[in-house]
Amino acid sequence: MAASIDLEALRHRLKLLRDTGETTLLENRDGVECPVCDEPFDEVLETRERTRTLSADEDIHLCLLRERDKVLLFTHARVGGLP
């Protein structure tokens, strides 16, 4: 498993959905693998905010990667009830 991920290097494979300056939401358009579980993720939320409130659907599996200056949250849609 990768220890980190370079989202800037992968931007051509991801679609920007939202960018507030402190938080960025990107959609995976090309099967990029999650650095936590090695499975392709659906979206990644990158934030430098100290606090953040999130709402998640119960059919979503989450992976969290904490880097020195940011936190990345990867979402995976559950298929067939698998985690």
C-alpha positions in Angstrom: 0.0 0.0 0.0 1.2 3.5 -0.8 2.1 5.8 2.1 0.8 8.9 0.3 -0.8 10.1 -3.0 0.1 13.0 -5.2 -3.2 14.3 -6.4 -1.6 17.0 -8.5 0.2 14.4 -10.5 -3.1 12.5 -11.0 -5.2 15.5 -11.9 -5.6 14.3 -15.5 -7.3 11.2 -14.2 -9.5 13.1 -11.7 -12.4 15.5 -12.2 -12.6 18.6 -9.9 -16.0 18.8 -8.3 -15.4 21.5 -5.8 -12.6 23.7 -4.5 -13.0 26.2 -1.7 -9.3 26.9 -1.2 -9.2 24.8 2.0 -11.1 21.8 0.8 -11.0 20.0 -2.6 -13.4 17.3 -3.8 -12.3 15.2 -6.8 -14.0 12.4 -8.7 -12.0 9.4 -9.8 -12.6 9.1 -13.6 -9.9 6.5 -14.4 -9.7 3.8 -11.7 -7.0 5.4 -9.6 -6.4 3.1 -6.6 -6.9 4.3 -3.0 -3.5 4.4 -1.2 -5.1 2.9 1.9 -6.9 -0.2 0.6 -5.5 -0.5 -3.0 -9.1 -0.5 -4.5 -10.3 2.2 -6.9 -12.0 5.0 -5.1 -15.0 7.0 -6.2 -14.2 10.4 -4.8 -11.5 12.0 -2.6 -11.9 14.9 -0.2 -8.7 16.7 0.6 -8.8 19.3 3.4 -6.4 21.4 5.4 -9.2 22.6 7.7 -8.8 21.8 11.3 -12.4 20.7 11.6 -14.9 19.4 9.1 -18.4 18.0 9.2 -19.3 15.3 6.8 -22.5 13.4 5.9 -22.0 9.9 4.6 -24.5 7.5 3.0 -24.5 4.1 4.8 -23.7 2.4 1.5 -20.3 4.1 1.4 -17.0 2.7 2.7 -14.5 5.3 3.8 -10.7 5.2 3.9 -8.7 8.0 5.7 -5.1 9.0 5.0 -3.5 11.6 7.2 -0.4 13.3 5.8 1.7 15.9 7.5 -0.2 18.9 6.3 -3.6 17.5 5.2 -6.2 14.8 5.5 -7.5 12.8 2.6 -10.9 10.9 2.8 -11.5 8.4 0.0 -15.1 7.1 -0.7 -15.9 3.7 -2.1 -19.5 2.7 -3.1 -20.3 -0.7 -1.5 -21.3 -3.2 -4.1 -23.4 -6.2 -3.0 -23.0 -5.3 0.6 -19.3 -5.9 0.7 -17.2 -3.6 2.9 
